[in-house]
């Protein structure tokens, strides 16, 4: 799995990097065919404090690309919300891959 964590208008500290990689382990626990993950952490210059810190992520898995973004006043909370969104998308994708055979309808006699 290729993991890229970058920051826009902020410096990605080792603590922030380890927090993001720890949270992304939850996605690889559900679906192990993750090829590429790109995370962008940014602080936008807005006058309002809430929804200012933003986390975006692109995930390339076998057969699909997924994108999610989250904004919050705390960057760690934005990362938590982002991973929750991605986790739901990955689980839904995994279910689609596993359920590609439909059950035949039962015959009535």
N, CA, C and O atoms as CSV, one atom per row, in Angstrom:
chain,resi,resn,atom,element,x,y,z
A,1,UNK,N,N,0.853,-1.174,0.000
A,1,UNK,CA,C,0.000,0.000,0.000
A,1,UNK,C,C,0.901,1.241,0.000
A,1,UNK,O,O,1.764,1.398,0.864
A,2,UNK,N,N,0.687,2.102,-0.969
A,2,UNK,CA,C,1.398,3.365,-1.035
A,2,UNK,C,C,0.594,4.420,-0.286
A,2,UNK,O,O,-0.569,4.667,-0.605
A,3,UNK,N,N,1.214,5.037,0.705
A,3,UNK,CA,C,0.531,6.040,1.519
A,3,UNK,C,C,1.252,7.371,1.353
A,3,UNK,O,O,2.459,7.471,1.572
A,4,UNK,N,N,0.485,8.397,0.960
A,4,UNK,CA,C,1.024,9.738,0.818
A,4,UNK,C,C,0.202,10.679,1.679
A,4,UNK,O,O,-1.007,10.811,1.489
A,5,UNK,N,N,0.865,11.335,2.632
A,5,UNK,CA,C,0.199,12.315,3.494
A,5,UNK,C,C,0.863,13.665,3.235
A,5,UNK,O,O,2.069,13.822,3.426
A,6,UNK,N,N,0.074,14.624,2.804
A,6,UNK,CA,C,0.626,15.943,2.526
A,6,UNK,C,C,-0.223,17.008,3.200
A,6,UNK,O,O,-1.389,16.783,3.523
A,7,UNK,N,N,0.375,18.162,3.405
A,7,UNK,CA,C,-0.310,19.256,4.069
A,7,UNK,C,C,-0.333,20.493,3.192
A,7,UNK,O,O,0.619,20.767,2.460
A,8,UNK,N,N,-1.401,21.223,3.268
A,8,UNK,CA,C,-1.550,22.472,2.535
A,8,UNK,C,C,-1.781,23.575,3.562
A,8,UNK,O,O,-2.798,23.567,4.256
A,9,UNK,N,N,-0.872,24.504,3.664
A,9,UNK,CA,C,-0.880,25.580,4.652
A,9,UNK,C,C,-0.679,25.058,6.074
A,9,UNK,O,O,-1.068,25.721,7.036
A,10,UNK,N,N,-0.082,23.888,6.214
A,10,UNK,CA,C,0.295,23.394,7.529
A,10,UNK,C,C,1.417,22.384,7.375
A,10,UNK,O,O,1.612,21.799,6.310
A,11,UNK,N,N,2.141,22.196,8.450
A,11,UNK,CA,C,3.222,21.217,8.464
A,11,UNK,C,C,2.689,19.920,9.069
A,11,UNK,O,O,2.061,19.931,10.128
A,12,UNK,N,N,2.944,18.805,8.389
A,12,UNK,CA,C,2.493,17.504,8.887
A,12,UNK,C,C,3.528,17.015,9.894
A,12,UNK,O,O,4.635,16.624,9.523
A,13,UNK,N,N,3.161,17.040,11.152
A,13,UNK,CA,C,4.068,16.635,12.229
A,13,UNK,C,C,4.099,15.109,12.325
A,13,UNK,O,O,3.184,14.444,11.841
A,14,UNK,N,N,5.135,14.552,12.940
A,14,UNK,CA,C,5.172,13.095,13.116
A,14,UNK,C,C,3.982,12.566,13.928
A,14,UNK,O,O,3.507,11.459,13.672
A,15,UNK,N,N,3.507,13.333,14.887
A,15,UNK,CA,C,2.347,12.896,15.677
A,15,UNK,C,C,1.095,12.834,14.809
A,15,UNK,O,O,0.308,11.893,14.911
A,16,UNK,N,N,0.917,13.832,13.962
A,16,UNK,CA,C,-0.238,13.853,13.059
A,16,UNK,C,C,-0.131,12.734,12.027
A,16,UNK,O,O,-1.132,12.103,11.687
A,17,UNK,N,N,1.073,12.488,11.531
A,17,UNK,CA,C,1.294,11.411,10.562
A,17,UNK,C,C,0.983,10.038,11.174
A,17,UNK,O,O,0.347,9.200,10.536
A,18,UNK,N,N,1.429,9.818,12.395
A,18,UNK,CA,C,1.166,8.528,13.040
A,18,UNK,C,C,-0.316,8.370,13.374
A,18,UNK,O,O,-0.842,7.258,13.338
A,19,UNK,N,N,-0.990,9.467,13.699
A,19,UNK,CA,C,-2.424,9.410,13.978
A,19,UNK,C,C,-3.205,9.011,12.727
A,19,UNK,O,O,-4.109,8.179,12.793
A,20,UNK,N,N,-2.851,9.608,11.588
A,20,UNK,CA,C,-3.542,9.295,10.328
A,20,UNK,C,C,-3.265,7.856,9.904
A,20,UNK,O,O,-4.189,7.157,9.488
A,21,UNK,N,N,-2.030,7.400,9.998
A,21,UNK,CA,C,-1.723,6.019,9.610
A,21,UNK,C,C,-2.397,5.026,10.550
A,21,UNK,O,O,-2.834,3.964,10.108
A,22,UNK,N,N,-2.489,5.349,11.825
A,22,UNK,CA,C,-3.195,4.471,12.760
A,22,UNK,C,C,-4.674,4.356,12.438
A,22,UNK,O,O,-5.254,3.276,12.546
A,23,UNK,N,N,-5.285,5.463,12.044
A,23,UNK,CA,C,-6.699,5.434,11.680
A,23,UNK,C,C,-6.919,4.707,10.355
A,23,UNK,O,O,-7.929,4.023,10.192
A,24,UNK,N,N,-5.990,4.844,9.407
A,24,UNK,CA,C,-6.145,4.184,8.111
A,24,UNK,C,C,-5.924,2.678,8.195
A,24,UNK,O,O,-6.292,1.948,7.275
A,25,UNK,N,N,-5.326,2.203,9.290
A,25,UNK,CA,C,-5.197,0.760,9.477
A,25,UNK,C,C,-6.558,0.093,9.590
A,25,UNK,O,O,-6.703,-1.087,9.270
A,26,UNK,N,N,-7.553,0.839,10.041
A,26,UNK,CA,C,-8.911,0.304,10.140
A,26,UNK,C,C,-9.464,-0.060,8.761
A,26,UNK,O,O,-10.208,-1.031,8.622
A,27,UNK,N,N,-9.098,0.723,7.746
A,27,UNK,CA,C,-9.570,0.440,6.388
A,27,UNK,C,C,-8.881,-0.796,5.838
A,27,UNK,O,O,-9.529,-1.636,5.213
A,28,UNK,N,N,-7.588,-0.920,6.059
A,28,UNK,CA,C,-6.886,-2.103,5.561
A,28,UNK,C,C,-7.277,-3.356,6.329
A,28,UNK,O,O,-7.090,-4.468,5.834
A,29,UNK,N,N,-7.812,-3.192,7.519
A,29,UNK,CA,C,-8.298,-4.349,8.270
A,29,UNK,C,C,-9.564,-4.918,7.630
A,29,UNK,O,O,-9.781,-6.130,7.645
A,30,UNK,N,N,-10.408,-4.030,7.060
A,30,UNK,CA,C,-11.627,-4.480,6.410
A,30,UNK,C,C,-11.378,-4.994,4.995
A,30,UNK,O,O,-12.026,-5.944,4.557
A,31,UNK,N,N,-10.447,-4.374,4.285
A,31,UNK,CA,C,-10.242,-4.695,2.881
A,31,UNK,C,C,-8.750,-4.605,2.614
A,31,UNK,O,O,-8.178,-3.517,2.669
A,32,UNK,N,N,-8.108,-5.740,2.323
A,32,UNK,CA,C,-6.658,-5.757,2.220
A,32,UNK,C,C,-6.127,-5.477,0.819
A,32,UNK,O,O,-4.912,-5.500,0.625
A,33,UNK,N,N,-6.985,-5.216,-0.163
A,33,UNK,CA,C,-6.527,-4.969,-1.521
A,33,UNK,C,C,-6.457,-3.470,-1.825
A,33,UNK,O,O,-6.808,-3.040,-2.924
A,34,UNK,N,N,-6.009,-2.692,-0.866
A,34,UNK,CA,C,-5.843,-1.254,-1.054
A,34,UNK,C,C,-4.508,-1.036,-1.757
A,34,UNK,O,O,-3.469,-1.486,-1.273
A,35,UNK,N,N,-4.532,-0.342,-2.901
A,35,UNK,CA,C,-3.334,-0.134,-3.692
A,35,UNK,C,C,-2.656,1.182,-3.326
A,35,UNK,O,O,-1.448,1.213,-3.089
A,36,UNK,N,N,-3.427,2.270,-3.278
A,36,UNK,CA,C,-2.840,3.594,-3.126
A,36,UNK,C,C,-3.751,4.465,-2.265
A,36,UNK,O,O,-4.969,4.454,-2.445
A,37,UNK,N,N,-3.170,5.219,-1.332
A,37,UNK,CA,C,-3.921,6.132,-0.472
A,37,UNK,C,C,-3.215,7.485,-0.490
A,37,UNK,O,O,-2.015,7.574,-0.232
A,38,UNK,N,N,-3.977,8.542,-0.799
A,38,UNK,CA,C,-3.441,9.906,-0.779
A,38,UNK,C,C,-4.295,10.743,0.164
A,38,UNK,O,O,-5.503,10.870,-0.033
A,39,UNK,N,N,-3.670,11.308,1.182
A,39,UNK,CA,C,-4.367,12.114,2.178
A,39,UNK,C,C,-3.848,13.543,2.077
A,39,UNK,O,O,-2.640,13.775,2.042
A,40,UNK,N,N,-4.778,14.499,2.029
A,40,UNK,CA,C,-4.423,15.910,1.998
A,40,UNK,C,C,-5.061,16.595,3.199
A,40,UNK,O,O,-6.284,16.619,3.337
A,41,UNK,N,N,-4.225,17.150,4.060
A,41,UNK,CA,C,-4.679,17.882,5.236
A,41,UNK,C,C,-4.452,19.365,4.974
A,41,UNK,O,O,-3.357,19.762,4.573
A,42,UNK,N,N,-5.473,20.187,5.196
A,42,UNK,CA,C,-5.318,21.605,4.884
A,42,UNK,C,C,-6.066,22.467,5.897
A,42,UNK,O,O,-7.000,22.021,6.563
A,43,UNK,N,N,-5.623,23.704,5.983
A,43,UNK,CA,C,-6.300,24.718,6.780
A,43,UNK,C,C,-6.711,25.811,5.814
A,43,UNK,O,O,-5.868,26.415,5.150
A,44,UNK,N,N,-8.006,26.064,5.736
A,44,UNK,CA,C,-8.506,27.072,4.819
A,44,UNK,C,C,-8.607,28.417,5.531
A,44,UNK,O,O,-8.844,28.474,6.737
A,45,UNK,N,N,-8.429,29.471,4.792
A,45,UNK,CA,C,-8.447,30.810,5.352
A,45,UNK,C,C,-9.875,31.347,5.316
A,45,UNK,O,O,-10.255,32.080,4.403
A,46,UNK,N,N,-10.639,30.977,6.305
A,46,UNK,CA,C,-12.020,31.429,6.421
A,46,UNK,C,C,-12.163,32.278,7.674
A,46,UNK,O,O,-11.380,32.153,8.616
A,47,UNK,N,N,-13.161,33.132,7.672
A,47,UNK,CA,C,-13.380,33.969,8.853
A,47,UNK,C,C,-14.030,33.191,9.985
A,47,UNK,O,O,-13.785,33.476,11.158
A,48,UNK,N,N,-14.851,32.217,9.644
A,48,UNK,CA,C,-15.487,31.416,10.695
A,48,UNK,C,C,-14.546,30.294,11.122
A,48,UNK,O,O,-13.839,29.718,10.294
A,49,UNK,N,N,-14.541,29.991,12.400
A,49,UNK,CA,C,-13.607,29.013,12.944
A,49,UNK,C,C,-14.010,27.576,12.656
A,49,UNK,O,O,-13.150,26.733,12.402
A,50,UNK,N,N,-15.302,27.287,12.691
A,50,UNK,CA,C,-15.722,25.912,12.469
A,50,UNK,C,C,-15.658,25.582,10.985
A,50,UNK,O,O,-15.824,26.455,10.133
A,51,UNK,N,N,-15.422,24.347,10.696
A,51,UNK,CA,C,-15.279,23.843,9.328
A,51,UNK,C,C,-14.072,24.454,8.613
A,51,UNK,O,O,-14.063,24.558,7.386
A,52,UNK,N,N,-13.080,24.847,9.359
A,52,UNK,CA,C,-11.923,25.484,8.763
A,52,UNK,C,C,-10.831,24.480,8.408
A,52,UNK,O,O,-10.166,24.622,7.381
A,53,UNK,N,N,-10.645,23.475,9.245
A,53,UNK,CA,C,-9.599,22.484,9.014
A,53,UNK,C,C,-10.191,21.310,8.255
A,53,UNK,O,O,-11.222,20.759,8.643
A,54,UNK,N,N,-9.533,20.937,7.178
A,54,UNK,CA,C,-10.123,20.011,6.221
A,54,UNK,C,C,-9.199,18.824,5.980
A,54,UNK,O,O,-7.977,18.967,5.933
A,55,UNK,N,N,-9.803,17.653,5.831
A,55,UNK,CA,C,-9.064,16.441,5.494
A,55,UNK,C,C,-9.730,15.797,4.286
A,55,UNK,O,O,-10.946,15.606,4.270
A,56,UNK,N,N,-8.936,15.465,3.279
A,56,UNK,CA,C,-9.424,14.819,2.065
A,56,UNK,C,C,-8.610,13.559,1.830
A,56,UNK,O,O,-7.445,13.478,2.221
A,57,UNK,N,N,-9.232,12.579,1.190
A,57,UNK,CA,C,-8.526,11.330,0.939
A,57,UNK,C,C,-9.015,10.695,-0.349
A,57,UNK,O,O,-10.217,10.623,-0.602
A,58,UNK,N,N,-8.069,10.234,-1.164
A,58,UNK,CA,C,-8.353,9.430,-2.344
A,58,UNK,C,C,-7.800,8.039,-2.086
A,58,UNK,O,O,-6.645,7.884,-1.690
A,59,UNK,N,N,-8.629,7.029,-2.313
A,59,UNK,CA,C,-8.190,5.648,-2.137
A,59,UNK,C,C,-8.399,4.918,-3.446
A,59,UNK,O,O,-9.474,4.977,-4.044
A,60,UNK,N,N,-7.367,4.233,-3.881
A,60,UNK,CA,C,-7.468,3.389,-5.069
A,60,UNK,C,C,-7.402,1.938,-4.601
A,60,UNK,O,O,-6.368,1.471,-4.124
A,61,UNK,N,N,-8.516,1.241,-4.745
A,61,UNK,CA,C,-8.564,-0.180,-4.412
A,61,UNK,C,C,-8.727,-0.959,-5.702
A,61,UNK,O,O,-8.970,-0.380,-6.761
A,62,UNK,N,N,-8.595,-2.239,-5.614
A,62,UNK,CA,C,-8.720,-3.071,-6.802
A,62,UNK,C,C,-10.136,-2.950,-7.355
A,62,UNK,O,O,-11.094,-3.446,-6.763
A,63,UNK,N,N,-10.248,-2.289,-8.489
A,63,UNK,CA,C,-11.536,-2.181,-9.159
A,63,UNK,C,C,-12.298,-0.899,-8.926
A,63,UNK,O,O,-13.364,-0.717,-9.515
A,64,UNK,N,N,-11.800,0.005,-8.088
A,64,UNK,CA,C,-12.582,1.204,-7.793
A,64,UNK,C,C,-11.690,2.299,-7.206
A,64,UNK,O,O,-10.649,2.016,-6.613
A,65,UNK,N,N,-12.111,3.543,-7.380
A,65,UNK,CA,C,-11.485,4.692,-6.723
A,65,UNK,C,C,-12.517,5.319,-5.800
A,65,UNK,O,O,-13.684,5.450,-6.169
A,66,UNK,N,N,-12.098,5.704,-4.614
A,66,UNK,CA,C,-13.009,6.298,-3.640
A,66,UNK,C,C,-12.448,7.628,-3.162
A,66,UNK,O,O,-11.234,7.805,-3.062
A,67,UNK,N,N,-13.344,8.555,-2.871
A,67,UNK,CA,C,-12.947,9.878,-2.391
A,67,UNK,C,C,-13.860,10.268,-1.246
A,67,UNK,O,O,-15.062,10.007,-1.274
A,68,UNK,N,N,-13.275,10.895,-0.241
A,68,UNK,CA,C,-14.064,11.439,0.867
A,68,UNK,C,C,-13.355,12.680,1.385
A,68,UNK,O,O,-12.134,12.810,1.291
A,69,UNK,N,N,-14.154,13.587,1.932
A,69,UNK,CA,C,-13.588,14.775,2.557
A,69,UNK,C,C,-14.389,15.119,3.796
A,69,UNK,O,O,-15.567,14.784,3.918
A,70,UNK,N,N,-13.718,15.794,4.707
A,70,UNK,CA,C,-14.357,16.169,5.961
A,70,UNK,C,C,-13.747,17.477,6.437
A,70,UNK,O,O,-12.551,17.713,6.267
A,71,UNK,N,N,-14.573,18.321,7.030
A,71,UNK,CA,C,-14.094,19.596,7.570
A,71,UNK,C,C,-14.624,19.746,8.989
A,71,UNK,O,O,-15.770,19.403,9.277
A,72,UNK,N,N,-13.781,20.260,9.863
A,72,UNK,CA,C,-14.135,20.414,11.271
A,72,UNK,C,C,-13.254,21.508,11.864
A,72,UNK,O,O,-12.285,21.931,11.233
A,73,UNK,N,N,-13.576,21.966,13.058
A,73,UNK,CA,C,-12.729,22.978,13.694
A,73,UNK,C,C,-11.462,22.366,14.278
A,73,UNK,O,O,-10.487,23.078,14.513
A,74,UNK,N,N,-11.462,21.046,14.519
A,74,UNK,CA,C,-10.286,20.335,15.013
A,74,UNK,C,C,-9.831,19.361,13.928
A,74,UNK,O,O,-10.649,18.623,13.380
A,75,UNK,N,N,-8.544,19.349,13.615
A,75,UNK,CA,C,-8.038,18.507,12.529
A,75,UNK,C,C,-8.142,17.028,12.869
A,75,UNK,O,O,-8.396,16.209,11.985
A,76,UNK,N,N,-7.951,16.674,14.127
A,76,UNK,CA,C,-8.064,15.273,14.526
A,76,UNK,C,C,-9.510,14.786,14.389
A,76,UNK,O,O,-9.739,13.646,13.986
A,77,UNK,N,N,-10.472,15.624,14.714
A,77,UNK,CA,C,-11.879,15.259,14.540
A,77,UNK,C,C,-12.219,15.138,13.057
A,77,UNK,O,O,-13.020,14.286,12.674
A,78,UNK,N,N,-11.621,15.977,12.226
A,78,UNK,CA,C,-11.838,15.880,10.785
A,78,UNK,C,C,-11.286,14.566,10.241
A,78,UNK,O,O,-11.898,13.950,9.369
A,79,UNK,N,N,-10.133,14.134,10.750
A,79,UNK,CA,C,-9.556,12.857,10.326
A,79,UNK,C,C,-10.445,11.700,10.771
A,79,UNK,O,O,-10.650,10.752,10.013
A,80,UNK,N,N,-10.978,11.767,11.999
A,80,UNK,CA,C,-11.883,10.722,12.488
A,80,UNK,C,C,-13.117,10.605,11.594
A,80,UNK,O,O,-13.515,9.502,11.216
A,81,UNK,N,N,-13.715,11.737,11.261
A,81,UNK,CA,C,-14.910,11.740,10.424
A,81,UNK,C,C,-14.589,11.237,9.012
A,81,UNK,O,O,-15.394,10.536,8.398
A,82,UNK,N,N,-13.418,11.596,8.510
A,82,UNK,CA,C,-12.992,11.154,7.191
A,82,UNK,C,C,-12.827,9.636,7.141
A,82,UNK,O,O,-13.273,8.993,6.191
A,83,UNK,N,N,-12.195,9.072,8.148
A,83,UNK,CA,C,-11.975,7.626,8.172
A,83,UNK,C,C,-13.298,6.885,8.318
A,83,UNK,O,O,-13.453,5.803,7.752
A,84,UNK,N,N,-14.264,7.441,9.066
A,84,UNK,CA,C,-15.584,6.821,9.162
A,84,UNK,C,C,-16.256,6.761,7.792
A,84,UNK,O,O,-16.838,5.739,7.431
A,85,UNK,N,N,-16.178,7.844,7.035
A,85,UNK,CA,C,-16.778,7.874,5.699
A,85,UNK,C,C,-16.098,6.868,4.773
A,85,UNK,O,O,-16.769,6.143,4.039
A,86,UNK,N,N,-14.780,6.828,4.810
A,86,UNK,CA,C,-14.051,5.902,3.947
A,86,UNK,C,C,-14.307,4.457,4.333
A,86,UNK,O,O,-14.387,3.582,3.471
A,87,UNK,N,N,-14.433,4.211,5.621
A,87,UNK,CA,C,-14.690,2.852,6.091
A,87,UNK,C,C,-16.031,2.347,5.564
A,87,UNK,O,O,-16.137,1.197,5.138
A,88,UNK,N,N,-17.055,3.203,5.590
A,88,UNK,CA,C,-18.356,2.802,5.047
A,88,UNK,C,C,-18.269,2.520,3.554
A,88,UNK,O,O,-18.883,1.571,3.067
A,89,UNK,N,N,-17.515,3.335,2.825
A,89,UNK,CA,C,-17.380,3.118,1.385
A,89,UNK,C,C,-16.643,1.825,1.081
A,89,UNK,O,O,-17.018,1.102,0.159
A,90,UNK,N,N,-15.607,1.528,1.837
A,90,UNK,CA,C,-14.819,0.316,1.598
A,90,UNK,C,C,-15.631,-0.921,1.934
A,90,UNK,O,O,-15.577,-1.910,1.203
A,91,UNK,N,N,-16.379,-0.886,3.019
A,91,UNK,CA,C,-17.213,-2.037,3.392
A,91,UNK,C,C,-18.295,-2.269,2.345
A,91,UNK,O,O,-18.587,-3.415,2.006
A,92,UNK,N,N,-18.898,-1.192,1.824
A,92,UNK,CA,C,-19.915,-1.313,0.781
A,92,UNK,C,C,-19.312,-1.895,-0.501
A,92,UNK,O,O,-19.943,-2.717,-1.166
A,93,UNK,N,N,-18.095,-1.470,-0.847
A,93,UNK,CA,C,-17.418,-1.987,-2.029
A,93,UNK,C,C,-17.091,-3.471,-1.860
A,93,UNK,O,O,-17.222,-4.251,-2.802
A,94,UNK,N,N,-16.674,-3.847,-0.677
A,94,UNK,CA,C,-16.344,-5.252,-0.407
A,94,UNK,C,C,-17.585,-6.125,-0.493
A,94,UNK,O,O,-17.523,-7.239,-1.014
A,95,UNK,N,N,-18.724,-5.626,0.017
A,95,UNK,CA,C,-19.970,-6.379,-0.071
A,95,UNK,C,C,-20.400,-6.563,-1.519
A,95,UNK,O,O,-20.904,-7.626,-1.883
A,96,UNK,N,N,-20.209,-5.542,-2.350
A,96,UNK,CA,C,-20.563,-5.666,-3.766
A,96,UNK,C,C,-19.697,-6.706,-4.466
A,96,UNK,O,O,-20.180,-7.438,-5.330
A,97,UNK,N,N,-18.433,-6.774,-4.099
A,97,UNK,CA,C,-17.550,-7.756,-4.717
A,97,UNK,C,C,-17.913,-9.176,-4.303
A,97,UNK,O,O,-17.825,-10.104,-5.108
A,98,UNK,N,N,-18.315,-9.343,-3.069
A,98,UNK,CA,C,-18.619,-10.683,-2.575
A,98,UNK,C,C,-19.991,-11.169,-3.010
A,98,UNK,O,O,-20.195,-12.377,-3.126
A,99,UNK,N,N,-20.938,-10.273,-3.255
A,99,UNK,CA,C,-22.305,-10.657,-3.574
A,99,UNK,C,C,-22.606,-10.479,-5.055
A,99,UNK,O,O,-23.643,-9.915,-5.405
A,100,UNK,N,N,-21.726,-10.945,-5.927
A,100,UNK,CA,C,-22.000,-10.779,-7.341
A,100,UNK,C,C,-22.810,-11.937,-7.910
A,100,UNK,O,O,-23.244,-11.872,-9.060
A,101,UNK,N,N,-23.020,-12.981,-7.139
A,101,UNK,CA,C,-23.888,-14.083,-7.567
A,101,UNK,C,C,-25.236,-13.935,-6.879
A,101,UNK,O,O,-25.319,-13.814,-5.657
A,102,UNK,N,N,-26.267,-13.945,-7.671
A,102,UNK,CA,C,-27.606,-13.825,-7.114
A,102,UNK,C,C,-28.164,-15.210,-6.843
A,102,UNK,O,O,-27.904,-16.160,-7.581
A,103,UNK,N,N,-28.916,-15.303,-5.795
A,103,UNK,CA,C,-29.553,-16.575,-5.486
A,103,UNK,C,C,-30.713,-16.784,-6.440
A,103,UNK,O,O,-31.435,-15.850,-6.788
A,104,UNK,N,N,-30.874,-18.025,-6.851
A,104,UNK,CA,C,-31.979,-18.317,-7.758
A,104,UNK,C,C,-33.279,-18.318,-6.959
A,104,UNK,O,O,-33.307,-18.744,-5.804
A,105,UNK,N,N,-34.355,-17.838,-7.582
A,105,UNK,CA,C,-35.629,-17.830,-6.837
A,105,UNK,C,C,-36.123,-19.245,-6.613
A,105,UNK,O,O,-35.938,-20.126,-7.453
A,106,UNK,N,N,-36.748,-19.446,-5.476
A,106,UNK,CA,C,-37.265,-20.771,-5.157
A,106,UNK,C,C,-38.517,-21.036,-5.979
A,106,UNK,O,O,-39.368,-20.166,-6.166
A,107,UNK,N,N,-38.592,-22.226,-6.444
A,107,UNK,CA,C,-39.750,-22.591,-7.267
A,107,UNK,C,C,-40.909,-22.979,-6.379
A,107,UNK,O,O,-40.735,-23.655,-5.365
A,108,UNK,N,N,-42.088,-22.546,-6.769
A,108,UNK,CA,C,-43.289,-22.903,-6.046
A,108,UNK,C,C,-43.904,-24.130,-6.705
A,108,UNK,O,O,-44.060,-24.186,-7.925
A,109,UNK,N,N,-44.243,-25.091,-5.894
A,109,UNK,CA,C,-44.823,-26.306,-6.447
A,109,UNK,C,C,-46.223,-26.481,-5.990
A,109,UNK,O,O,-46.875,-27.458,-6.359
